[in-house]
Amino acid sequence: MREKETYIVVTFHSTTQAMEMEKKCKQKKIPGRLIPVPGSIAAGCGMCWCTKLEEKELLNQFLKEENLCVQNIKECLI
């Protein structure tokens, strides 16, 4: 069984917002991917952007620059 790691999880109110995040992250080469929201977190659309903990500063700067609408940003064991 794979050992769980801590990741940064960005949740959204809608699937449209999640897809916009995915598109812009790919354009800017921000590492991560869309995954179903882990059971330990509640989120509006059921999808979240997940990236490694070491990408936290890069992700925060990206979100600030792009002014994307997100529901929440959490650290989560996945």
PDB file of N, CA, C and O in Angstrom:
ATOM      1  N   MET A   1       0.844  -1.179   0.000  1.00  0.00           N
ATOM      2  CA  MET A   1       0.000   0.000   0.000  1.00  0.00           C
ATOM      3  C   MET A   1       0.887   1.240   0.000  1.00  0.00           C
ATOM      4  O   MET A   1       1.884   1.306   0.720  1.00  0.00           O
ATOM      5  N   ARG A   2       0.515   2.206  -0.806  1.00  0.00           N
ATOM      6  CA  ARG A   2       1.271   3.436  -0.940  1.00  0.00           C
ATOM      7  C   ARG A   2       1.117   4.297   0.306  1.00  0.00           C
ATOM      8  O   ARG A   2       0.018   4.429   0.844  1.00  0.00           O
ATOM      9  N   GLU A   3       2.216   4.879   0.760  1.00  0.00           N
ATOM     10  CA  GLU A   3       2.178   5.765   1.921  1.00  0.00           C
ATOM     11  C   GLU A   3       1.578   7.112   1.515  1.00  0.00           C
ATOM     12  O   GLU A   3       1.911   7.646   0.457  1.00  0.00           O
ATOM     13  N   LYS A   4       0.707   7.653   2.340  1.00  0.00           N
ATOM     14  CA  LYS A   4       0.062   8.926   2.040  1.00  0.00           C
ATOM     15  C   LYS A   4       1.051  10.072   2.199  1.00  0.00           C
ATOM     16  O   LYS A   4       1.929  10.047   3.061  1.00  0.00           O
ATOM     17  N   GLU A   5       0.883  11.091   1.332  1.00  0.00           N
ATOM     18  CA  GLU A   5       1.712  12.285   1.367  1.00  0.00           C
ATOM     19  C   GLU A   5       0.818  13.503   1.517  1.00  0.00           C
ATOM     20  O   GLU A   5      -0.372  13.451   1.209  1.00  0.00           O
ATOM     21  N   THR A   6       1.398  14.606   1.993  1.00  0.00           N
ATOM     22  CA  THR A   6       0.654  15.852   2.109  1.00  0.00           C
ATOM     23  C   THR A   6       0.718  16.605   0.786  1.00  0.00           C
ATOM     24  O   THR A   6       1.793  16.808   0.222  1.00  0.00           O
ATOM     25  N   TYR A   7      -0.444  17.011   0.305  1.00  0.00           N
ATOM     26  CA  TYR A   7      -0.569  17.773  -0.931  1.00  0.00           C
ATOM     27  C   TYR A   7      -1.335  19.058  -0.659  1.00  0.00           C
ATOM     28  O   TYR A   7      -2.030  19.181   0.350  1.00  0.00           O
ATOM     29  N   ILE A   8      -1.197  20.011  -1.570  1.00  0.00           N
ATOM     30  CA  ILE A   8      -2.029  21.211  -1.560  1.00  0.00           C
ATOM     31  C   ILE A   8      -3.251  20.895  -2.415  1.00  0.00           C
ATOM     32  O   ILE A   8      -3.119  20.418  -3.542  1.00  0.00           O
ATOM     33  N   VAL A   9      -4.435  21.161  -1.879  1.00  0.00           N
ATOM     34  CA  VAL A   9      -5.686  20.889  -2.574  1.00  0.00           C
ATOM     35  C   VAL A   9      -6.463  22.204  -2.696  1.00  0.00           C
ATOM     36  O   VAL A   9      -6.737  22.874  -1.700  1.00  0.00           O
ATOM     37  N   VAL A  10      -6.809  22.555  -3.931  1.00  0.00           N
ATOM     38  CA  VAL A  10      -7.574  23.777  -4.204  1.00  0.00           C
ATOM     39  C   VAL A  10      -8.974  23.354  -4.636  1.00  0.00           C
ATOM     40  O   VAL A  10      -9.132  22.650  -5.633  1.00  0.00           O
ATOM     41  N   THR A  11      -9.990  23.782  -3.887  1.00  0.00           N
ATOM     42  CA  THR A  11     -11.367  23.411  -4.211  1.00  0.00           C
ATOM     43  C   THR A  11     -12.098  24.571  -4.878  1.00  0.00           C
ATOM     44  O   THR A  11     -11.675  25.724  -4.795  1.00  0.00           O
ATOM     45  N   PHE A  12     -13.208  24.240  -5.543  1.00  0.00           N
ATOM     46  CA  PHE A  12     -13.959  25.202  -6.349  1.00  0.00           C
ATOM     47  C   PHE A  12     -15.451  25.060  -6.090  1.00  0.00           C
ATOM     48  O   PHE A  12     -15.929  24.010  -5.663  1.00  0.00           O
ATOM     49  N   HIS A  13     -16.172  26.139  -6.359  1.00  0.00           N
ATOM     50  CA  HIS A  13     -17.631  26.120  -6.245  1.00  0.00           C
ATOM     51  C   HIS A  13     -18.276  25.419  -7.438  1.00  0.00           C
ATOM     52  O   HIS A  13     -19.357  24.843  -7.315  1.00  0.00           O
ATOM     53  N   SER A  14     -17.604  25.470  -8.606  1.00  0.00           N
ATOM     54  CA  SER A  14     -18.211  24.884  -9.807  1.00  0.00           C
ATOM     55  C   SER A  14     -17.170  24.136 -10.637  1.00  0.00           C
ATOM     56  O   SER A  14     -15.970  24.392 -10.539  1.00  0.00           O
ATOM     57  N   THR A  15     -17.652  23.221 -11.443  1.00  0.00           N
ATOM     58  CA  THR A  15     -16.781  22.470 -12.346  1.00  0.00           C
ATOM     59  C   THR A  15     -16.142  23.399 -13.369  1.00  0.00           C
ATOM     60  O   THR A  15     -15.000  23.178 -13.773  1.00  0.00           O
ATOM     61  N   THR A  16     -16.857  24.428 -13.790  1.00  0.00           N
ATOM     62  CA  THR A  16     -16.324  25.400 -14.738  1.00  0.00           C
ATOM     63  C   THR A  16     -15.074  26.069 -14.177  1.00  0.00           C
ATOM     64  O   THR A  16     -14.090  26.245 -14.895  1.00  0.00           O
ATOM     65  N   GLN A  17     -15.108  26.443 -12.899  1.00  0.00           N
ATOM     66  CA  GLN A  17     -13.946  27.055 -12.260  1.00  0.00           C
ATOM     67  C   GLN A  17     -12.781  26.069 -12.179  1.00  0.00           C
ATOM     68  O   GLN A  17     -11.628  26.452 -12.379  1.00  0.00           O
ATOM     69  N   ALA A  18     -13.075  24.816 -11.888  1.00  0.00           N
ATOM     70  CA  ALA A  18     -12.037  23.785 -11.816  1.00  0.00           C
ATOM     71  C   ALA A  18     -11.383  23.592 -13.182  1.00  0.00           C
ATOM     72  O   ALA A  18     -10.162  23.461 -13.273  1.00  0.00           O
ATOM     73  N   MET A  19     -12.178  23.573 -14.227  1.00  0.00           N
ATOM     74  CA  MET A  19     -11.653  23.399 -15.582  1.00  0.00           C
ATOM     75  C   MET A  19     -10.835  24.615 -16.025  1.00  0.00           C
ATOM     76  O   MET A  19      -9.843  24.467 -16.740  1.00  0.00           O
ATOM     77  N   GLU A  20     -11.244  25.806 -15.608  1.00  0.00           N
ATOM     78  CA  GLU A  20     -10.485  27.016 -15.914  1.00  0.00           C
ATOM     79  C   GLU A  20      -9.112  26.949 -15.234  1.00  0.00           C
ATOM     80  O   GLU A  20      -8.098  27.309 -15.832  1.00  0.00           O
ATOM     81  N   MET A  21      -9.092  26.493 -13.998  1.00  0.00           N
ATOM     82  CA  MET A  21      -7.834  26.327 -13.265  1.00  0.00           C
ATOM     83  C   MET A  21      -6.918  25.360 -14.002  1.00  0.00           C
ATOM     84  O   MET A  21      -5.734  25.641 -14.186  1.00  0.00           O
ATOM     85  N   GLU A  22      -7.461  24.227 -14.422  1.00  0.00           N
ATOM     86  CA  GLU A  22      -6.671  23.226 -15.137  1.00  0.00           C
ATOM     87  C   GLU A  22      -6.077  23.819 -16.416  1.00  0.00           C
ATOM     88  O   GLU A  22      -4.896  23.625 -16.704  1.00  0.00           O
ATOM     89  N   LYS A  23      -6.883  24.525 -17.166  1.00  0.00           N
ATOM     90  CA  LYS A  23      -6.439  25.114 -18.432  1.00  0.00           C
ATOM     91  C   LYS A  23      -5.306  26.120 -18.209  1.00  0.00           C
ATOM     92  O   LYS A  23      -4.290  26.084 -18.904  1.00  0.00           O
ATOM     93  N   LYS A  24      -5.488  27.012 -17.242  1.00  0.00           N
ATOM     94  CA  LYS A  24      -4.481  28.043 -16.990  1.00  0.00           C
ATOM     95  C   LYS A  24      -3.205  27.453 -16.392  1.00  0.00           C
ATOM     96  O   LYS A  24      -2.107  27.923 -16.693  1.00  0.00           O
ATOM     97  N   CYS A  25      -3.339  26.439 -15.558  1.00  0.00           N
ATOM     98  CA  CYS A  25      -2.154  25.787 -14.996  1.00  0.00           C
ATOM     99  C   CYS A  25      -1.341  25.105 -16.082  1.00  0.00           C
ATOM    100  O   CYS A  25      -0.111  25.160 -16.064  1.00  0.00           O
ATOM    101  N   LYS A  26      -2.009  24.471 -17.016  1.00  0.00           N
ATOM    102  CA  LYS A  26      -1.292  23.828 -18.122  1.00  0.00           C
ATOM    103  C   LYS A  26      -0.572  24.865 -18.967  1.00  0.00           C
ATOM    104  O   LYS A  26       0.567  24.647 -19.382  1.00  0.00           O
ATOM    105  N   GLN A  27      -1.236  26.004 -19.230  1.00  0.00           N
ATOM    106  CA  GLN A  27      -0.623  27.068 -20.019  1.00  0.00           C
ATOM    107  C   GLN A  27       0.636  27.620 -19.350  1.00  0.00           C
ATOM    108  O   GLN A  27       1.628  27.908 -20.020  1.00  0.00           O
ATOM    109  N   LYS A  28       0.589  27.765 -18.034  1.00  0.00           N
ATOM    110  CA  LYS A  28       1.704  28.348 -17.273  1.00  0.00           C
ATOM    111  C   LYS A  28       2.661  27.291 -16.717  1.00  0.00           C
ATOM    112  O   LYS A  28       3.607  27.606 -15.996  1.00  0.00           O
ATOM    113  N   LYS A  29       2.389  26.022 -17.073  1.00  0.00           N
ATOM    114  CA  LYS A  29       3.223  24.893 -16.627  1.00  0.00           C
ATOM    115  C   LYS A  29       3.309  24.791 -15.100  1.00  0.00           C
ATOM    116  O   LYS A  29       4.373  24.530 -14.539  1.00  0.00           O
ATOM    117  N   ILE A  30       2.165  25.002 -14.444  1.00  0.00           N
ATOM    118  CA  ILE A  30       2.064  24.818 -13.001  1.00  0.00           C
ATOM    119  C   ILE A  30       1.798  23.332 -12.751  1.00  0.00           C
ATOM    120  O   ILE A  30       0.798  22.803 -13.235  1.00  0.00           O
ATOM    121  N   PRO A  31       2.664  22.656 -12.013  1.00  0.00           N
ATOM    122  CA  PRO A  31       2.465  21.217 -11.800  1.00  0.00           C
ATOM    123  C   PRO A  31       1.207  20.914 -10.988  1.00  0.00           C
ATOM    124  O   PRO A  31       0.842  21.666 -10.085  1.00  0.00           O
ATOM    125  N   GLY A  32       0.565  19.825 -11.315  1.00  0.00           N
ATOM    126  CA  GLY A  32      -0.620  19.374 -10.600  1.00  0.00           C
ATOM    127  C   GLY A  32      -1.637  18.787 -11.553  1.00  0.00           C
ATOM    128  O   GLY A  32      -1.391  18.648 -12.751  1.00  0.00           O
ATOM    129  N   ARG A  33      -2.809  18.438 -10.983  1.00  0.00           N
ATOM    130  CA  ARG A  33      -3.871  17.864 -11.818  1.00  0.00           C
ATOM    131  C   ARG A  33      -5.199  17.950 -11.086  1.00  0.00           C
ATOM    132  O   ARG A  33      -5.240  18.144  -9.871  1.00  0.00           O
ATOM    133  N   LEU A  34      -6.281  17.804 -11.836  1.00  0.00           N
ATOM    134  CA  LEU A  34      -7.613  17.742 -11.241  1.00  0.00           C
ATOM    135  C   LEU A  34      -7.850  16.332 -10.736  1.00  0.00           C
ATOM    136  O   LEU A  34      -7.543  15.353 -11.418  1.00  0.00           O
ATOM    137  N   ILE A  35      -8.400  16.238  -9.530  1.00  0.00           N
ATOM    138  CA  ILE A  35      -8.753  14.946  -8.947  1.00  0.00           C
ATOM    139  C   ILE A  35     -10.103  15.094  -8.246  1.00  0.00           C
ATOM    140  O   ILE A  35     -10.532  16.214  -7.972  1.00  0.00           O
ATOM    141  N   PRO A  36     -10.772  13.991  -7.954  1.00  0.00           N
ATOM    142  CA  PRO A  36     -11.978  14.079  -7.116  1.00  0.00           C
ATOM    143  C   PRO A  36     -11.594  14.590  -5.725  1.00  0.00           C
ATOM    144  O   PRO A  36     -10.522  14.263  -5.216  1.00  0.00           O
ATOM    145  N   VAL A  37     -12.456  15.381  -5.121  1.00  0.00           N
ATOM    146  CA  VAL A  37     -12.181  15.924  -3.793  1.00  0.00           C
ATOM    147  C   VAL A  37     -12.060  14.769  -2.794  1.00  0.00           C
ATOM    148  O   VAL A  37     -12.931  13.900  -2.748  1.00  0.00           O
ATOM    149  N   PRO A  38     -10.984  14.754  -1.994  1.00  0.00           N
ATOM    150  CA  PRO A  38     -10.845  13.710  -0.968  1.00  0.00           C
ATOM    151  C   PRO A  38     -12.020  13.743   0.004  1.00  0.00           C
ATOM    152  O   PRO A  38     -12.593  14.804   0.252  1.00  0.00           O
ATOM    153  N   GLY A  39     -12.371  12.610   0.543  1.00  0.00           N
ATOM    154  CA  GLY A  39     -13.510  12.493   1.443  1.00  0.00           C
ATOM    155  C   GLY A  39     -13.406  13.337   2.703  1.00  0.00           C
ATOM    156  O   GLY A  39     -14.421  13.660   3.321  1.00  0.00           O
ATOM    157  N   SER A  40     -12.183  13.697   3.089  1.00  0.00           N
ATOM    158  CA  SER A  40     -11.996  14.487   4.301  1.00  0.00           C
ATOM    159  C   SER A  40     -12.286  15.972   4.101  1.00  0.00           C
ATOM    160  O   SER A  40     -12.264  16.745   5.059  1.00  0.00           O
ATOM    161  N   ILE A  41     -12.560  16.372   2.849  1.00  0.00           N
ATOM    162  CA  ILE A  41     -12.823  17.778   2.526  1.00  0.00           C
ATOM    163  C   ILE A  41     -14.188  17.886   1.861  1.00  0.00           C
ATOM    164  O   ILE A  41     -14.561  17.025   1.063  1.00  0.00           O
ATOM    165  N   ALA A  42     -14.932  18.932   2.183  1.00  0.00           N
ATOM    166  CA  ALA A  42     -16.198  19.201   1.500  1.00  0.00           C
ATOM    167  C   ALA A  42     -15.966  20.311   0.480  1.00  0.00           C
ATOM    168  O   ALA A  42     -15.313  21.311   0.780  1.00  0.00           O
ATOM    169  N   ALA A  43     -16.502  20.131  -0.728  1.00  0.00           N
ATOM    170  CA  ALA A  43     -16.352  21.150  -1.767  1.00  0.00           C
ATOM    171  C   ALA A  43     -17.567  21.139  -2.669  1.00  0.00           C
ATOM    172  O   ALA A  43     -18.242  20.121  -2.824  1.00  0.00           O
ATOM    173  N   GLY A  44     -17.830  22.285  -3.257  1.00  0.00           N
ATOM    174  CA  GLY A  44     -19.021  22.473  -4.067  1.00  0.00           C
ATOM    175  C   GLY A  44     -19.148  21.560  -5.271  1.00  0.00           C
ATOM    176  O   GLY A  44     -20.197  20.946  -5.466  1.00  0.00           O
ATOM    177  N   CYS A  45     -18.092  21.454  -6.093  1.00  0.00           N
ATOM    178  CA  CYS A  45     -18.258  20.749  -7.364  1.00  0.00           C
ATOM    179  C   CYS A  45     -17.750  19.314  -7.357  1.00  0.00           C
ATOM    180  O   CYS A  45     -18.045  18.559  -8.284  1.00  0.00           O
ATOM    181  N   GLY A  46     -17.002  18.920  -6.348  1.00  0.00           N
ATOM    182  CA  GLY A  46     -16.505  17.552  -6.287  1.00  0.00           C
ATOM    183  C   GLY A  46     -15.158  17.347  -6.958  1.00  0.00           C
ATOM    184  O   GLY A  46     -14.617  16.242  -6.927  1.00  0.00           O
ATOM    185  N   MET A  47     -14.597  18.412  -7.576  1.00  0.00           N
ATOM    186  CA  MET A  47     -13.285  18.335  -8.211  1.00  0.00           C
ATOM    187  C   MET A  47     -12.349  19.315  -7.512  1.00  0.00           C
ATOM    188  O   MET A  47     -12.784  20.348  -7.003  1.00  0.00           O
ATOM    189  N   CYS A  48     -11.055  18.981  -7.492  1.00  0.00           N
ATOM    190  CA  CYS A  48     -10.080  19.892  -6.899  1.00  0.00           C
ATOM    191  C   CYS A  48      -8.770  19.806  -7.675  1.00  0.00           C
ATOM    192  O   CYS A  48      -8.495  18.814  -8.350  1.00  0.00           O
ATOM    193  N   TRP A  49      -7.972  20.860  -7.566  1.00  0.00           N
ATOM    194  CA  TRP A  49      -6.637  20.873  -8.158  1.00  0.00           C
ATOM    195  C   TRP A  49      -5.678  20.400  -7.074  1.00  0.00           C
ATOM    196  O   TRP A  49      -5.714  20.902  -5.951  1.00  0.00           O
ATOM    197  N   CYS A  50      -4.845  19.465  -7.394  1.00  0.00           N
ATOM    198  CA  CYS A  50      -3.935  18.872  -6.422  1.00  0.00           C
ATOM    199  C   CYS A  50      -2.502  19.056  -6.912  1.00  0.00           C
ATOM    200  O   CYS A  50      -2.196  18.782  -8.072  1.00  0.00           O
ATOM    201  N   THR A  51      -1.628  19.522  -6.025  1.00  0.00           N
ATOM    202  CA  THR A  51      -0.216  19.663  -6.362  1.00  0.00           C
ATOM    203  C   THR A  51       0.626  19.350  -5.133  1.00  0.00           C
ATOM    204  O   THR A  51       0.116  19.360  -4.013  1.00  0.00           O
ATOM    205  N   LYS A  52       1.886  19.076  -5.331  1.00  0.00           N
ATOM    206  CA  LYS A  52       2.777  18.719  -4.228  1.00  0.00           C
ATOM    207  C   LYS A  52       2.986  19.913  -3.294  1.00  0.00           C
ATOM    208  O   LYS A  52       2.921  21.069  -3.713  1.00  0.00           O
ATOM    209  N   LEU A  53       3.231  19.611  -2.049  1.00  0.00           N
ATOM    210  CA  LEU A  53       3.404  20.623  -1.012  1.00  0.00           C
ATOM    211  C   LEU A  53       4.520  21.612  -1.351  1.00  0.00           C
ATOM    212  O   LEU A  53       4.413  22.798  -1.037  1.00  0.00           O
ATOM    213  N   GLU A  54       5.574  21.137  -1.980  1.00  0.00           N
ATOM    214  CA  GLU A  54       6.692  22.026  -2.308  1.00  0.00           C
ATOM    215  C   GLU A  54       6.350  23.070  -3.380  1.00  0.00           C
ATOM    216  O   GLU A  54       7.137  23.986  -3.615  1.00  0.00           O
ATOM    217  N   GLU A  55       5.200  22.944  -4.024  1.00  0.00           N
ATOM    218  CA  GLU A  55       4.755  23.908  -5.037  1.00  0.00           C
ATOM    219  C   GLU A  55       3.867  25.004  -4.433  1.00  0.00           C
ATOM    220  O   GLU A  55       3.278  25.791  -5.173  1.00  0.00           O
ATOM    221  N   LYS A  56       3.767  25.063  -3.118  1.00  0.00           N
ATOM    222  CA  LYS A  56       2.844  25.981  -2.452  1.00  0.00           C
ATOM    223  C   LYS A  56       3.082  27.448  -2.829  1.00  0.00           C
ATOM    224  O   LYS A  56       2.133  28.153  -3.175  1.00  0.00           O
ATOM    225  N   GLU A  57       4.318  27.910  -2.767  1.00  0.00           N
ATOM    226  CA  GLU A  57       4.615  29.308  -3.094  1.00  0.00           C
ATOM    227  C   GLU A  57       4.305  29.614  -4.555  1.00  0.00           C
ATOM    228  O   GLU A  57       3.711  30.649  -4.860  1.00  0.00           O
ATOM    229  N   LEU A  58       4.699  28.731  -5.451  1.00  0.00           N
ATOM    230  CA  LEU A  58       4.419  28.904  -6.869  1.00  0.00           C
ATOM    231  C   LEU A  58       2.915  28.968  -7.113  1.00  0.00           C
ATOM    232  O   LEU A  58       2.443  29.817  -7.869  1.00  0.00           O
ATOM    233  N   LEU A  59       2.168  28.079  -6.477  1.00  0.00           N
ATOM    234  CA  LEU A  59       0.712  28.053  -6.632  1.00  0.00           C
ATOM    235  C   LEU A  59       0.074  29.333  -6.098  1.00  0.00           C
ATOM    236  O   LEU A  59      -0.790  29.913  -6.755  1.00  0.00           O
ATOM    237  N   ASN A  60       0.491  29.777  -4.915  1.00  0.00           N
ATOM    238  CA  ASN A  60      -0.069  31.006  -4.345  1.00  0.00           C
ATOM    239  C   ASN A  60       0.198  32.216  -5.244  1.00  0.00           C
ATOM    240  O   ASN A  60      -0.687  33.050  -5.438  1.00  0.00           O
ATOM    241  N   GLN A  61       1.408  32.314  -5.792  1.00  0.00           N
ATOM    242  CA  GLN A  61       1.736  33.421  -6.699  1.00  0.00           C
ATOM    243  C   GLN A  61       0.886  33.334  -7.971  1.00  0.00           C
ATOM    244  O   GLN A  61       0.380  34.347  -8.453  1.00  0.00           O
ATOM    245  N   PHE A  62       0.736  32.140  -8.501  1.00  0.00           N
ATOM    246  CA  PHE A  62      -0.079  31.930  -9.696  1.00  0.00           C
ATOM    247  C   PHE A  62      -1.522  32.364  -9.457  1.00  0.00           C
ATOM    248  O   PHE A  62      -2.101  33.075 -10.279  1.00  0.00           O
ATOM    249  N   LEU A  63      -2.106  31.940  -8.334  1.00  0.00           N
ATOM    250  CA  LEU A  63      -3.493  32.288  -8.028  1.00  0.00           C
ATOM    251  C   LEU A  63      -3.660  33.799  -7.860  1.00  0.00           C
ATOM    252  O   LEU A  63      -4.673  34.365  -8.271  1.00  0.00           O
ATOM    253  N   LYS A  64      -2.676  34.442  -7.263  1.00  0.00           N
ATOM    254  CA  LYS A  64      -2.722  35.889  -7.076  1.00  0.00           C
ATOM    255  C   LYS A  64      -2.677  36.600  -8.437  1.00  0.00           C
ATOM    256  O   LYS A  64      -3.450  37.527  -8.679  1.00  0.00           O
ATOM    257  N   GLU A  65      -1.780  36.171  -9.311  1.00  0.00           N
ATOM    258  CA  GLU A  65      -1.614  36.790 -10.633  1.00  0.00           C
ATOM    259  C   GLU A  65      -2.834  36.559 -11.526  1.00  0.00           C
ATOM    260  O   GLU A  65      -3.274  37.472 -12.224  1.00  0.00           O
ATOM    261  N   GLU A  66      -3.375  35.354 -11.505  1.00  0.00           N
ATOM    262  CA  GLU A  66      -4.478  34.998 -12.399  1.00  0.00           C
ATOM    263  C   GLU A  66      -5.843  35.412 -11.861  1.00  0.00           C
ATOM    264  O   GLU A  66      -6.823  35.435 -12.605  1.00  0.00           O
ATOM    265  N   ASN A  67      -5.910  35.737 -10.579  1.00  0.00           N
ATOM    266  CA  ASN A  67      -7.169  36.149  -9.949  1.00  0.00           C
ATOM    267  C   ASN A  67      -8.281  35.126 -10.190  1.00  0.00           C
ATOM    268  O   ASN A  67      -9.405  35.484 -10.544  1.00  0.00           O
ATOM    269  N   LEU A  68      -7.952  33.853  -9.993  1.00  0.00           N
ATOM    270  CA  LEU A  68      -8.921  32.779 -10.182  1.00  0.00           C
ATOM    271  C   LEU A  68      -9.834  32.669  -8.963  1.00  0.00           C
ATOM    272  O   LEU A  68      -9.416  32.920  -7.833  1.00  0.00           O
ATOM    273  N   CYS A  69     -11.065  32.295  -9.209  1.00  0.00           N
ATOM    274  CA  CYS A  69     -12.038  32.139  -8.135  1.00  0.00           C
ATOM    275  C   CYS A  69     -11.941  30.714  -7.584  1.00  0.00           C
ATOM    276  O   CYS A  69     -12.273  29.748  -8.272  1.00  0.00           O
ATOM    277  N   VAL A  70     -11.484  30.599  -6.340  1.00  0.00           N
ATOM    278  CA  VAL A  70     -11.379  29.293  -5.698  1.00  0.00           C
ATOM    279  C   VAL A  70     -12.215  29.282  -4.424  1.00  0.00           C
ATOM    280  O   VAL A  70     -12.473  30.327  -3.828  1.00  0.00           O
ATOM    281  N   GLN A  71     -12.630  28.103  -4.020  1.00  0.00           N
ATOM    282  CA  GLN A  71     -13.423  27.974  -2.802  1.00  0.00           C
ATOM    283  C   GLN A  71     -12.527  27.933  -1.569  1.00  0.00           C
ATOM    284  O   GLN A  71     -12.773  28.627  -0.583  1.00  0.00           O
ATOM    285  N   ASN A  72     -11.471  27.099  -1.642  1.00  0.00           N
ATOM    286  CA  ASN A  72     -10.605  26.932  -0.489  1.00  0.00           C
ATOM    287  C   ASN A  72      -9.272  26.341  -0.917  1.00  0.00           C
ATOM    288  O   ASN A  72      -9.176  25.697  -1.962  1.00  0.00           O
ATOM    289  N   ILE A  73      -8.241  26.562  -0.104  1.00  0.00           N
ATOM    290  CA  ILE A  73      -6.924  25.959  -0.326  1.00  0.00           C
ATOM    291  C   ILE A  73      -6.538  25.283   0.989  1.00  0.00           C
ATOM    292  O   ILE A  73      -6.498  25.926   2.038  1.00  0.00           O
ATOM    293  N   LYS A  74      -6.256  23.982   0.922  1.00  0.00           N
ATOM    294  CA  LYS A  74      -5.927  23.222   2.125  1.00  0.00           C
ATOM    295  C   LYS A  74      -4.757  22.298   1.882  1.00  0.00           C
ATOM    296  O   LYS A  74      -4.443  21.940   0.747  1.00  0.00           O
ATOM    297  N   GLU A  75      -4.124  21.926   2.966  1.00  0.00           N
ATOM    298  CA  GLU A  75      -3.134  20.855   2.924  1.00  0.00           C
ATOM    299  C   GLU A  75      -3.854  19.581   3.340  1.00  0.00           C
ATOM    300  O   GLU A  75      -4.600  19.576   4.320  1.00  0.00           O
ATOM    301  N   CYS A  76      -3.629  18.493   2.591  1.00  0.00           N
ATOM    302  CA  CYS A  76      -4.408  17.280   2.827  1.00  0.00           C
ATOM    303  C   CYS A  76      -3.531  16.051   2.577  1.00  0.00           C
ATOM    304  O   CYS A  76      -2.722  16.031   1.649  1.00  0.00           O
ATOM    305  N   LEU A  77      -3.701  15.038   3.410  1.00  0.00           N
ATOM    306  CA  LEU A  77      -3.035  13.755   3.182  1.00  0.00           C
ATOM    307  C   LEU A  77      -3.783  12.985   2.104  1.00  0.00           C
ATOM    308  O   LEU A  77      -4.980  12.725   2.224  1.00  0.00           O
ATOM    309  N   ILE A  78      -3.073  12.633   1.067  1.00  0.00           N
ATOM    310  CA  ILE A  78      -3.696  11.877  -0.031  1.00  0.00           C
ATOM    311  C   ILE A  78      -2.830  10.665  -0.330  1.00  0.00           C
ATOM    312  O   ILE A  78      -3.154   9.878  -1.219  1.00  0.00           O
TER     313      ILE A  78
END
